[in-house]
Amino acid sequence: MAALAPAPVEPLPAAVARIASFMAGFSIEATRPSAADIAALAVLAPGTRVYISAVPGRPAEEASAAAIRLRAAGFEPVPHVAVRNFASAGALDDFLARLNGEAEVRRALVVAGDRAECGPFRRARDAIDSGLFRRRGIRAIGIAGYPEGHPRIGAEELDRALTEKTAAAEATGLAVEIVTQFCFDARAILDYVRRLRTFGFEQPIRIGLAGPTGLASLLRYAARCGVRASAQALIQRSGLIRQMFALAVPDDLIRALADAAPVNLSAHFFSFGGLPASARWARAVADGRIAIEGEAGFKVAPPQREG
């Protein structure tokens, strides 16, 4: 009996294919991921970048332990390094050595951190200039970007800091990627990307997006991070102002970014509504398991039953 030929795979509709292409290589952010959280990440492709937030007031050892568990699970851990948290160059060096050891960390997101007091590193650039990252096996760093600006730092200072950090990193042999604060306004994101490109920044940009999150929680995070204006606009244009317990998803943003198709742009998900939920949703979108809705958004299609 002749073997049956495999069933042909139907190509994705053009709009779905654009979205799936934009979502290829997406990353996700975790805060103190538990063993259950990491197990739930099994839906993601091996090697997916999982960023590990720096939690104020928590010991740095928590981040290194999480990085080790993520590496063991088959993902690429990318810890945040909040440089003001380190009382000395030696303390930062020890932390980077632990990351580079068992966790085999090759990438890190370098930020100043929120605390007012600091040791030898007040700015992210101070730590980048030290050469410690390259010396301890880090080959690429992320630098924070702000499509809607920063609540406490002016636009001119942000531009100068981005230029200086990029130059310092490249001078010490580090590749650079810009990872943005989450935003809910596609126009603000695309204007920010165009502005960076006009100023000569050709580095890859990861656009921060909020994964599936309850609207009430989303507003709290947005107010805390200085992006409340675009969060309010999201709620109003979605007609969800009376549904504060509904889940908000960034389908309209992803579709707008995919349609605009900027070069060297990818998605980065903040898992405010929980790491498992964000991972499942993002993977479904990246796989093209979505149904286009109207002019702006889409719905994640329910998984098909076998048999």
BAFI-3210 file (N, C-alpha, C; in Angstrom, 3 decimals, decimal comma, padded with zeros to 6 digits):
// residues 307
n [1|2|3|4|5|6|7|8|9|10|11|12|13|14|15|16|17|18|19|20|21|22|23|24|25|26|27|28|29|30|31|32|33|34|35|36|37|38|39|40|41|42|43|44|45|46|47|48|49|50|51|52|53|54|55|56|57|58|59|60|61|62|63|64|65|66|67|68|69|70|71|72|73|74|75|76|77|78|79|80|81|82|83|84|85|86|87|88|89|90|91|92|93|94|95|96|97|98|99|100|101|102|103|104|105|106|107|108|109|110|111|112|113|114|115|116|117|118|119|120|121|122|123|124|125|126|127|128|129|130|131|132|133|134|135|136|137|138|139|140|141|142|143|144|145|146|147|148|149|150|151|152|153|154|155|156|157|158|159|160|161|162|163|164|165|166|167|168|169|170|171|172|173|174|175|176|177|178|179|180|181|182|183|184|185|186|187|188|189|190|191|192|193|194|195|196|197|198|199|200|201|202|203|204|205|206|207|208|209|210|211|212|213|214|215|216|217|218|219|220|221|222|223|224|225|226|227|228|229|230|231|232|233|234|235|236|237|238|239|240|241|242|243|244|245|246|247|248|249|250|251|252|253|254|255|256|257|258|259|260|261|262|263|264|265|266|267|268|269|270|271|272|273|274|275|276|277|278|279|280|281|282|283|284|285|286|287|288|289|290|291|292|293|294|295|296|297|298|299|300|301|302|303|304|305|306|307]
n.u [000,854|000,603|002,329|000,673|000,560|001,762|-000,589|-001,228|000,095|-001,717|-001,112|-000,693|-003,140|-002,449|-002,445|-002,331|000,064|001,887|001,676|002,499|005,132|006,205|006,066|007,890|010,597|009,979|010,268|010,006|009,103|009,902|009,162|010,721|010,342|008,553|008,988|006,779|005,975|008,143|007,933|005,548|006,373|007,025|005,528|006,741|009,180|012,282|015,150|014,015|014,157|014,116|013,550|014,685|013,379|014,763|014,180|013,400|015,040|015,314|017,533|020,386|021,027|018,685|017,998|020,146|019,764|017,276|018,019|019,701|017,854|016,168|017,948|018,537|016,078|016,027|015,861|016,896|018,295|017,941|019,035|017,974|020,165|020,440|022,284|022,723|022,173|024,421|026,996|029,677|032,327|033,366|031,227|029,380|030,939|031,182|028,519|028,053|029,868|028,711|026,381|027,473|028,579|027,162|024,675|025,278|024,987|024,729|023,692|022,409|020,185|020,831|020,340|019,912|018,462|016,019|016,611|017,710|020,152|023,528|026,385|029,500|028,389|026,320|024,947|023,773|025,647|028,047|028,630|028,768|030,978|032,957|033,887|033,334|031,220|031,852|034,218|033,272|032,012|029,647|028,062|026,252|024,146|021,092|019,482|017,471|014,520|012,165|009,208|007,128|008,387|009,964|008,870|010,417|012,655|013,920|013,362|015,633|017,743|017,314|017,854|020,583|021,650|021,049|022,611|025,196|025,373|025,138|027,434|029,418|029,045|029,563|032,194|033,424|033,138|030,598|027,514|024,462|021,093|017,924|015,479|012,188|010,122|006,816|004,005|000,949|000,165|000,183|000,946|002,656|004,714|005,655|006,430|008,498|010,320|010,898|012,090|014,409|015,738|016,114|017,933|020,118|020,332|020,682|020,359|018,850|015,434|013,398|010,033|008,207|005,377|002,261|001,308|-001,620|-003,762|-005,659|-007,763|-007,890|-005,558|-003,737|-003,960|-002,903|-000,200|000,510|000,243|002,227|004,486|004,545|003,036|000,368|-001,340|-001,522|-002,587|-005,105|-006,183|-006,233|-008,195|-010,471|-010,780|-011,229|-013,677|-014,018|-014,276|-016,121|-015,667|-013,810|-012,701|-012,157|-009,980|-007,229|-005,624|-002,788|-003,570|-004,329|-002,144|-000,034|-000,898|-000,871|001,870|002,954|001,848|003,029|005,647|008,430|012,036|014,148|012,701|011,066|008,954|008,385|007,270|005,650|004,712|002,315|-000,192|000,382|002,818|002,416|-000,020|000,669|002,729|001,394|-000,456|001,184|002,699|000,708|-000,062|002,340|002,498|000,558|-002,043|-004,585|-007,462|-008,362|-009,868|-012,091|-010,835|-008,626|-007,812|-007,327|-008,293|-007,215|-007,301|-009,169|-007,515|-007,254|-009,046|-007,734|-008,231]
n.v [-001,197|002,140|004,868|007,506|010,796|013,734|016,035|019,037|022,168|024,945|028,254|031,111|033,720|036,967|039,209|037,920|036,551|038,695|039,610|037,345|037,206|039,607|038,969|036,961|035,762|037,145|038,458|038,017|039,233|038,624|038,651|037,686|034,791|031,846|028,274|027,050|029,027|029,020|026,429|026,723|028,160|026,398|026,382|028,122|028,714|026,922|028,645|031,148|034,535|035,468|038,021|039,189|040,905|043,519|043,657|046,165|046,350|043,622|040,812|040,469|037,881|036,479|037,057|035,885|033,209|032,742|033,090|030,884|028,772|029,303|029,035|026,310|025,306|025,701|028,255|031,626|033,509|036,926|039,084|042,029|044,603|046,662|049,285|051,023|049,547|048,286|048,286|048,511|048,256|045,732|044,227|044,330|043,048|040,475|039,654|039,623|037,659|035,391|035,243|034,753|032,303|029,486|030,097|030,980|033,541|035,842|038,170|041,287|043,627|046,901|049,240|052,303|052,215|052,670|053,683|056,386|056,705|055,584|053,559|053,404|053,606|055,663|056,177|054,209|054,258|054,581|052,054|050,599|051,785|050,815|048,386|045,931|044,280|043,206|041,927|039,909|038,161|039,027|039,825|041,416|044,204|045,547|048,693|051,113|052,492|055,150|055,624|057,411|059,335|060,202|060,247|061,769|062,705|064,823|065,184|065,944|065,232|062,481|061,752|062,416|060,686|058,184|058,268|058,454|056,078|054,128|054,654|054,169|051,455|050,236|051,014|049,405|046,952|045,818|044,691|046,456|046,848|048,377|048,542|049,123|051,050|049,959|050,719|052,156|053,268|053,223|055,125|056,812|054,993|054,330|056,863|057,318|055,307|056,118|058,563|057,815|056,403|058,451|060,006|058,416|056,021|052,720|050,384|047,250|047,318|046,587|046,526|047,472|045,882|045,356|042,272|040,067|041,572|042,586|045,468|047,252|046,638|047,251|050,035|050,822|049,979|051,533|054,175|054,154|053,878|056,053|056,169|056,680|058,264|057,180|054,746|055,419|056,364|053,987|052,509|054,102|054,152|051,512|051,073|050,056|051,173|050,753|048,210|047,206|044,886|043,396|041,758|043,293|043,248|043,546|043,598|045,445|047,162|045,439|044,642|047,118|047,753|045,589|045,988|048,407|047,636|048,284|048,184|045,897|045,626|044,326|042,432|042,837|041,494|042,550|040,927|041,561|040,539|037,994|035,483|032,886|033,319|035,449|034,238|032,092|033,496|035,165|033,228|031,924|033,983|034,435|032,020|032,335|031,694|033,117|035,226|037,665|040,749|043,200|046,497|046,908|045,075|041,696|038,335|035,758|032,522|029,693|026,693|023,979|020,928|017,666|014,811]
n.w [000,000|-000,937|000,568|002,236|001,009|002,700|004,071|002,326|003,442|004,080|002,959|005,113|005,416|003,972|005,775|008,247|007,969|007,914|010,534|011,987|011,074|012,088|014,781|015,096|016,930|019,256|022,612|026,206|029,445|032,841|036,332|039,134|038,511|039,243|039,830|038,697|036,891|035,088|034,118|032,750|030,585|028,663|026,368|024,677|022,070|022,069|023,300|023,357|024,336|027,680|029,723|032,869|035,439|037,470|040,763|043,013|046,145|046,465|046,779|044,607|044,047|043,595|040,955|039,572|040,256|039,059|036,403|036,030|036,277|034,104|031,944|032,209|031,513|028,836|027,739|026,799|029,164|030,059|032,104|033,907|034,768|037,269|037,911|040,036|042,252|043,151|045,434|044,991|042,523|042,604|043,633|041,519|039,585|040,717|040,589|037,799|037,131|038,275|036,734|034,217|034,595|035,549|034,431|031,911|030,760|028,143|027,344|028,585|030,134|030,684|033,147|035,030|037,443|040,120|042,641|044,766|046,131|045,556|044,592|043,051|040,535|039,012|036,697|033,922|031,923|033,323|034,350|031,984|030,761|032,418|031,498|032,590|031,782|029,235|029,961|031,574|029,852|028,675|025,686|024,377|025,009|026,305|026,028|027,591|026,099|025,391|024,147|024,796|026,215|029,377|032,760|034,536|033,251|030,788|027,190|025,698|027,384|027,513|024,858|024,702|026,627|025,494|023,186|024,323|025,853|023,871|022,323|024,268|024,802|022,287|022,000|023,836|022,719|022,713|021,431|020,718|021,697|021,621|024,050|024,681|026,960|027,894|025,801|024,555|022,219|018,906|016,984|018,449|018,965|016,356|015,476|017,250|016,516|013,876|014,433|015,851|013,821|011,977|013,357|013,155|014,575|014,139|015,418|016,533|017,662|020,357|020,996|023,726|024,976|026,612|027,833|027,908|030,162|032,986|032,878|035,051|036,500|034,525|034,265|036,733|036,554|034,348|035,302|037,241|035,682|034,041|031,670|031,513|029,954|027,300|028,018|028,982|026,600|025,160|026,534|026,162|023,342|022,902|023,921|026,471|028,943|030,930|031,663|033,688|034,594|032,447|030,076|028,537|025,418|023,207|020,452|018,442|018,371|017,608|015,100|013,736|013,866|012,483|009,950|009,259|009,114|010,010|009,767|011,516|013,910|016,759|019,055|022,559|025,509|028,424|031,315|032,893|033,496|034,224|033,736|032,428|030,955|029,235|027,770|026,464|024,864|023,254|021,869|020,394|018,650|017,274|015,948|014,091|014,721|014,590|014,054|011,823|012,645|011,655|010,966|012,526|014,631|015,982|016,803|018,969|017,817|019,000|020,115|017,787|017,918|017,993|015,867]
ca.u [000,000|001,421|002,248|-000,121|001,318|001,334|-001,576|-000,577|-000,090|-002,243|-000,403|-001,456|-003,569|-001,378|-002,436|-001,886|001,486|002,645|001,687|003,353|006,511|006,610|006,164|008,992|011,688|009,538|010,803|009,024|009,739|009,416|009,581|010,832|009,549|008,527|009,190|005,564|006,035|009,121|007,349|004,511|007,021|007,287|004,822|007,604|010,237|013,571|016,008|013,318|014,743|013,279|014,184|014,437|013,325|015,482|013,164|014,021|015,055|015,524|018,948|020,754|021,108|017,418|018,060|021,080|019,127|016,251|018,721|020,162|016,690|015,705|018,908|018,348|014,825|016,200|015,633|018,035|017,997|018,489|018,728|018,152|021,228|020,212|023,658|022,758|021,993|025,695|027,751|031,059|032,625|033,556|029,922|028,854|031,774|030,789|027,196|028,209|030,581|027,725|025,507|028,214|028,973|026,199|023,555|025,807|024,348|025,487|022,998|021,842|019,577|021,533|019,588|020,446|017,717|015,161|017,025|018,422|021,532|024,247|027,814|030,308|027,654|025,072|024,290|024,075|026,882|029,204|028,936|029,167|032,352|033,912|034,391|033,044|030,291|032,615|035,193|032,571|031,377|028,467|028,391|025,270|023,344|019,914|019,403|016,056|013,983|010,903|008,410|006,303|009,180|010,182|008,189|011,334|013,823|013,514|013,651|017,014|018,629|017,146|018,590|022,015|022,005|021,005|023,804|026,401|025,398|025,408|028,847|030,240|028,927|030,258|033,624|033,940|032,909|029,278|026,396|023,431|019,692|017,079|014,280|011,398|009,027|005,571|003,252|-000,346|-000,152|000,979|001,526|003,806|005,791|006,218|007,131|009,746|011,226|011,350|012,986|015,710|016,392|016,538|019,122|021,233|020,338|020,280|020,323|017,528|014,562|012,320|008,950|007,521|003,929|001,679|000,582|-003,004|-003,789|-006,889|-007,645|-007,602|-004,125|-002,988|-003,921|-001,984|001,159|000,745|000,451|003,514|005,596|004,490|002,395|-001,070|-002,106|-001,848|-003,452|-006,464|-006,639|-006,539|-009,477|-011,548|-011,028|-011,683|-015,031|-013,984|-014,147|-017,011|-015,337|-012,495|-012,165|-011,893|-008,570|-006,785|-004,534|-002,246|-003,756|-004,334|-000,767|000,755|-001,320|-000,378|003,328|003,218|001,491|004,034|006,839|009,762|013,153|014,848|011,760|010,456|008,043|008,837|006,044|005,623|003,691|001,600|-001,325|000,874|003,745|001,828|-001,012|001,378|003,470|000,447|-001,042|002,205|003,059|-000,387|000,004|003,526|002,208|-000,487|-003,340|-005,406|-008,474|-008,391|-011,160|-012,271|-009,737|-007,509|-007,358|-007,503|-008,574|-006,505|-008,227|-009,041|-006,754|-008,055|-009,023|-007,261|-009,142]
ca.v [000,000|003,346|005,790|008,698|012,055|014,647|017,026|020,327|023,222|026,138|029,478|032,030|034,949|037,960|040,013|037,040|036,286|039,877|039,631|036,242|037,573|040,612|038,347|035,999|036,213|037,987|038,159|038,169|039,684|037,947|039,200|036,613|033,655|030,633|027,035|026,849|029,977|028,556|025,246|027,177|028,715|025,315|026,682|028,972|028,039|026,890|029,779|032,426|035,413|035,789|039,073|039,033|042,241|043,813|044,076|046,990|045,812|042,178|040,486|040,160|036,424|035,972|037,157|034,887|031,898|032,638|032,922|029,494|027,903|029,536|028,410|024,860|024,992|025,850|029,624|032,528|034,508|038,267|039,801|043,460|044,971|048,015|049,479|051,716|048,579|047,659|049,198|048,607|047,601|044,315|043,589|044,135|042,041|039,168|039,324|039,265|036,379|034,326|035,146|034,191|030,935|028,410|030,552|031,264|034,765|036,572|039,440|041,911|044,949|047,740|050,442|052,935|051,781|053,725|054,197|057,665|056,514|054,667|053,404|054,037|053,665|056,428|056,041|052,960|054,448|054,403|050,619|050,163|052,270|050,080|047,219|044,705|043,410|042,475|041,082|038,760|037,327|039,629|040,219|042,384|044,798|046,320|050,045|051,471|053,545|055,677|056,231|058,512|060,149|059,718|061,197|062,607|063,070|065,527|064,529|066,220|064,419|061,096|061,590|062,444|059,459|057,071|058,392|058,157|054,657|053,356|054,837|053,501|050,008|049,829|051,211|048,275|045,711|045,268|044,997|047,226|046,742|049,284|047,866|050,273|051,003|049,579|051,854|051,724|054,175|052,811|056,295|057,238|054,017|054,472|058,153|057,138|054,521|056,980|059,583|057,190|056,105|059,725|060,445|057,527|054,796|051,595|049,192|046,616|047,894|045,747|047,400|046,975|045,742|044,664|041,049|040,078|042,137|043,259|046,907|047,945|046,449|047,948|051,452|051,010|049,893|052,655|055,371|054,002|053,950|057,286|056,032|056,645|058,929|056,261|053,697|055,968|056,395|052,605|052,124|054,860|053,761|050,133|050,994|049,146|051,957|050,212|046,800|047,301|043,552|042,740|041,670|044,065|042,619|044,545|043,139|046,559|047,659|044,473|044,705|048,370|047,653|044,624|046,616|049,438|046,843|048,910|047,247|045,653|045,863|043,100|042,636|042,456|041,479|042,656|039,947|042,079|039,669|036,649|034,964|031,840|033,866|036,209|033,300|031,367|034,420|035,587|032,100|031,707|035,028|034,171|030,860|032,676|031,138|034,289|035,583|039,116|041,362|044,588|047,255|047,185|044,058|040,282|037,461|034,483|031,428|028,582|025,572|022,962|019,592|016,627|013,699]
ca.w [000,000|-001,054|001,705|001,969|000,972|003,764|003,667|002,035|004,429|003,422|003,368|005,941|004,739|003,958|007,003|009,333|007,736|008,332|011,999|012,446|010,771|013,072|016,105|015,142|017,782|020,366|023,939|027,279|030,680|034,044|037,617|040,124|038,010|040,054|039,077|037,895|035,780|034,104|033,480|031,820|029,400|027,705|025,113|023,853|021,322|022,761|022,997|023,504|025,347|028,833|030,499|034,298|036,018|038,708|041,722|044,057|047,495|046,496|046,547|043,227|043,901|043,053|039,498|039,050|040,407|038,009|035,124|035,966|036,028|032,740|031,037|032,298|030,834|027,396|027,284|026,938|030,194|029,856|033,346|034,069|035,699|037,781|038,380|041,330|043,335|043,506|046,298|044,541|041,250|042,905|043,777|040,164|038,935|041,264|040,054|036,393|037,075|038,542|035,565|033,104|034,923|035,321|033,591|030,579|030,281|027,119|027,126|029,779|029,954|031,657|033,523|036,240|038,628|040,669|043,942|044,703|046,548|044,674|044,810|042,005|039,268|039,099|035,400|033,219|031,165|034,200|034,408|030,642|030,560|033,257|030,791|033,331|031,057|028,223|030,650|032,147|028,838|028,061|024,315|023,888|026,079|025,983|026,580|027,677|025,243|025,920|023,073|025,306|027,110|030,740|033,660|035,317|032,450|029,583|025,910|025,281|028,215|027,075|023,598|024,983|027,345|024,550|022,334|025,100|026,222|022,663|021,972|025,275|024,603|021,075|022,222|024,620|021,981|023,000|020,539|021,417|021,303|022,393|024,562|025,107|027,927|027,213|025,268|024,013|021,118|017,747|016,341|019,261|018,763|015,013|015,430|018,003|015,680|012,770|014,997|016,110|012,547|011,394|014,092|012,867|015,370|013,304|016,263|016,681|018,690|020,885|021,423|024,913|024,896|027,759|027,522|028,394|031,508|033,378|032,656|036,309|036,761|033,480|034,607|037,858|036,033|033,446|036,118|037,919|034,720|033,280|030,357|031,773|028,897|026,214|028,571|028,976|025,212|024,795|027,125|025,539|021,958|022,893|024,459|027,614|030,154|031,967|031,871|034,289|034,877|031,173|029,699|027,377|024,669|022,275|019,077|017,498|018,241|016,836|013,695|013,163|013,700|011,415|008,673|008,957|008,775|010,145|009,755|012,779|015,011|017,270|020,180|023,895|026,307|029,877|031,711|034,052|033,810|034,520|032,728|031,574|030,024|028,199|026,924|025,588|023,885|022,290|021,008|019,448|017,627|016,457|015,112|013,130|015,133|014,862|013,063|011,648|012,943|011,274|010,369|013,427|015,572|015,671|017,940|018,989|017,544|019,944|019,544|017,109|018,530|017,106|015,680]
c.u [000,887|001,230|001,453|000,780|000,851|000,364|-000,879|-000,898|-000,552|-001,474|-001,309|-001,963|-002,517|-001,297|-001,938|-000,391|002,351|002,766|002,605|004,821|007,031|006,859|007,295|010,118|011,267|010,198|009,737|009,762|009,078|009,955|009,560|010,038|009,688|008,815|007,987|005,537|006,968|008,614|006,309|005,104|007,347|006,550|005,698|008,661|011,512|014,435|015,324|013,987|013,716|014,049|013,758|014,506|014,195|014,469|013,826|013,928|015,268|016,992|019,211|020,808|019,817|017,447|019,006|020,497|018,058|016,900|019,204|018,996|016,179|016,647|018,728|017,086|014,897|015,962|016,906|017,699|018,680|018,160|018,846|019,293|021,012|021,468|023,736|022,617|023,311|026,585|029,186|031,204|032,805|032,239|029,285|029,626|031,411|029,449|027,295|028,940|029,634|026,808|026,207|028,592|027,902|025,065|023,988|025,159|025,276|024,884|022,479|021,209|020,136|020,739|020,222|019,778|017,014|015,669|017,855|019,883|022,211|025,700|028,578|029,560|026,354|024,258|024,633|025,394|028,115|029,617|029,372|030,620|033,383|034,536|034,065|032,155|031,048|033,585|034,541|031,703|030,092|028,860|027,410|024,497|022,122|019,979|017,939|015,703|012,586|010,095|007,557|007,071|009,264|009,560|009,127|012,554|013,347|013,978|015,098|018,002|018,531|017,933|020,092|022,454|022,024|022,234|025,054|026,493|025,706|026,882|029,752|030,210|029,730|031,774|034,247|033,603|031,576|028,285|025,286|022,068|018,908|015,800|013,399|010,468|007,751|004,767|001,971|-000,770|000,753|001,639|002,742|004,989|006,453|006,949|008,480|010,766|011,773|012,357|014,372|016,451|016,895|017,812|020,305|021,334|019,800|020,164|018,922|016,742|013,507|011,268|008,221|006,012|003,436|000,961|-000,835|-003,062|-005,152|-006,713|-007,315|-006,116|-003,287|-002,871|-002,959|-000,536|001,479|001,011|001,823|004,672|005,522|003,871|000,870|-001,879|-002,479|-002,700|-004,900|-007,025|-007,012|-007,917|-010,629|-011,830|-011,486|-013,108|-015,118|-013,971|-015,032|-016,694|-013,947|-011,903|-011,951|-010,392|-008,302|-005,622|-004,069|-002,431|-003,723|-002,936|000,070|000,374|-000,809|001,123|003,684|002,919|002,513|005,371|008,155|010,849|013,729|013,982|011,172|009,659|008,653|007,641|006,323|004,447|002,937|000,465|-000,914|001,708|003,124|000,861|-000,337|002,104|002,529|-000,087|-000,013|002,579|001,962|-000,342|001,195|003,319|001,142|-001,844|-004,273|-006,427|-008,552|-009,805|-011,157|-011,015|-008,500|-006,980|-007,469|-007,825|-007,696|-007,521|-008,074|-008,271|-007,669|-007,935|-008,558|-008,305|-010,504]
c.v [001,242|004,241|007,027|009,923|012,960|015,685|018,356|021,348|024,486|027,370|030,367|033,189|036,046|038,755|039,194|036,763|037,467|039,923|038,539|036,563|038,603|039,976|037,328|036,560|037,129|037,536|038,455|038,505|039,020|038,658|038,081|035,375|032,440|029,421|026,764|027,786|029,466|027,309|025,655|027,775|027,652|025,528|027,500|028,147|028,003|028,079|031,121|033,257|035,719|036,796|038,945|040,409|042,341|044,388|044,902|046,321|044,317|041,867|040,091|038,660|035,829|035,986|036,099|033,484|031,689|032,420|031,484|028,567|028,072|028,909|026,899|024,424|025,222|027,234|030,447|033,588|035,827|039,081|041,303|043,667|046,434|048,445|050,210|050,758|047,993|048,671|049,388|047,952|046,106|043,572|043,346|043,046|040,638|038,719|038,880|037,938|035,220|034,137|034,430|032,730|029,931|028,817|030,892|032,505|035,479|037,942|039,965|043,234|045,837|049,026|051,039|052,352|052,961|054,330|055,467|057,505|055,501|054,562|054,095|054,233|054,433|056,268|054,685|053,081|054,215|052,933|050,091|050,550|051,446|048,885|045,895|043,747|042,563|041,493|039,814|038,024|037,856|040,144|041,248|042,930|045,486|047,664|050,469|052,606|053,925|056,362|057,404|059,442|059,519|060,724|062,139|063,091|063,701|064,825|064,738|065,373|062,943|060,828|061,523|061,144|058,261|057,084|057,971|056,680|053,779|053,440|054,111|051,995|049,555|050,014|050,072|046,927|045,048|045,660|045,644|046,946|047,691|048,539|048,941|049,968|050,609|050,824|051,310|052,544|053,832|054,000|056,781|056,292|054,227|055,800|058,049|056,364|055,369|058,027|059,005|056,918|057,386|060,234|059,488|056,286|053,648|050,301|048,573|047,258|046,851|046,666|046,765|047,020|045,012|043,419|041,117|040,470|042,753|044,763|047,670|047,836|047,237|049,436|051,722|050,976|051,100|053,939|055,333|054,243|055,165|057,183|055,992|057,244|057,964|055,102|054,174|055,997|055,003|052,208|052,832|054,388|052,313|049,987|050,123|049,881|051,425|048,756|046,680|045,948|042,750|042,703|042,547|043,330|043,607|044,168|044,290|047,135|046,733|044,533|045,978|048,315|046,698|045,231|047,677|048,822|047,605|047,836|047,116|045,966|044,530|043,422|042,111|042,585|041,586|041,811|040,385|041,157|038,240|036,111|033,874|032,390|034,640|035,279|032,573|032,274|034,794|034,448|031,826|032,726|034,778|032,987|031,145|032,103|032,266|034,468|037,102|039,630|042,819|045,207|047,302|045,997|042,640|039,542|036,224|033,364|030,344|027,436|024,541|021,626|018,565|015,508|014,146]
c.w [000,000|000,153|001,297|001,971|002,098|003,226|003,408|003,118|003,708|003,891|004,213|005,089|004,918|005,255|008,181|009,200|008,162|009,852|012,540|012,203|011,768|014,439|016,205|016,006|018,908|021,672|024,983|028,565|031,878|035,275|038,650|039,684|038,918|039,185|038,186|036,696|034,681|033,392|032,446|030,552|028,364|026,389|024,168|023,134|022,158|022,335|023,059|024,593|026,439|029,682|031,960|034,943|037,265|039,692|042,819|045,431|047,598|046,190|045,099|042,983|043,350|041,529|038,925|039,168|039,341|036,651|034,955|035,639|034,596|031,718|031,027|031,569|029,327|026,845|027,418|027,975|029,885|031,111|033,194|035,063|036,078|038,530|039,714|042,510|043,833|044,233|045,847|043,182|041,466|043,026|042,415|039,437|039,412|040,688|038,600|036,236|037,327|037,338|034,416|033,342|034,557|034,393|032,169|029,954|029,306|026,823|028,458|029,379|031,058|031,886|034,771|037,481|039,279|041,976|043,792|045,083|045,643|045,116|043,696|040,682|039,471|037,817|034,800|032,480|032,038|034,252|033,049|030,381|031,324|032,546|031,459|032,542|030,042|028,879|031,191|031,130|028,251|026,680|023,742|025,083|025,495|026,696|026,534|026,721|025,712|024,822|023,523|026,223|028,498|031,709|034,403|034,520|031,142|028,315|025,489|026,081|027,844|025,794|023,849|025,670|026,408|023,653|023,090|025,460|025,015|022,285|022,958|025,085|023,394|021,214|023,017|023,967|022,232|021,907|021,364|020,813|022,185|022,768|025,190|026,272|027,182|026,870|024,643|022,802|019,935|017,069|017,109|019,057|017,412|014,847|016,137|017,165|014,535|013,262|015,265|014,808|011,873|012,049|013,929|013,730|014,508|014,111|016,280|017,828|019,075|021,486|022,602|024,756|026,141|027,270|028,074|029,875|031,779|033,304|033,931|036,652|035,766|033,788|035,758|037,372|035,158|034,222|036,776|036,955|033,815|031,909|030,502|030,625|027,787|026,714|028,601|027,562|024,737|025,290|026,419|024,125|021,856|023,404|025,693|028,940|031,276|032,284|032,488|034,663|033,595|030,925|028,479|026,731|023,595|020,811|018,079|017,301|017,363|015,360|013,029|012,927|012,570|010,047|008,268|008,571|008,870|010,213|011,170|013,997|015,449|018,525|021,477|024,837|027,795|030,371|032,958|034,477|034,111|033,384|031,863|030,536|028,895|027,234|025,960|024,485|022,819|021,349|019,984|018,314|016,697|015,524|014,060|013,475|015,555|013,745|013,006|011,910|012,509|010,682|011,249|014,210|015,062|016,959|017,831|018,822|018,588|019,319|018,916|017,819|017,520|016,995|015,283]
res [m|a|a|l|a|p|a|p|v|e|p|l|p|a|a|v|a|r|i|a|s|f|m|a|g|f|s|i|e|a|t|r|p|s|a|a|d|i|a|a|l|a|v|l|a|p|g|t|r|v|y|i|s|a|v|p|g|r|p|a|e|e|a|s|a|a|a|i|r|l|r|a|a|g|f|e|p|v|p|h|v|a|v|r|n|f|a|s|a|g|a|l|d|d|f|l|a|r|l|n|g|e|a|e|v|r|r|a|l|v|v|a|g|d|r|a|e|c|g|p|f|r|r|a|r|d|a|i|d|s|g|l|f|r|r|r|g|i|r|a|i|g|i|a|g|y|p|e|g|h|p|r|i|g|a|e|e|l|d|r|a|l|t|e|k|t|a|a|a|e|a|t|g|l|a|v|e|i|v|t|q|f|c|f|d|a|r|a|i|l|d|y|v|r|r|l|r|t|f|g|f|e|q|p|i|r|i|g|l|a|g|p|t|g|l|a|s|l|l|r|y|a|a|r|c|g|v|r|a|s|a|q|a|l|i|q|r|s|g|l|i|r|q|m|f|a|l|a|v|p|d|d|l|i|r|a|l|a|d|a|a|p|v|n|l|s|a|h|f|f|s|f|g|g|l|p|a|s|a|r|w|a|r|a|v|a|d|g|r|i|a|i|e|g|e|a|g|f|k|v|a|p|p|q|r|e|g]
***
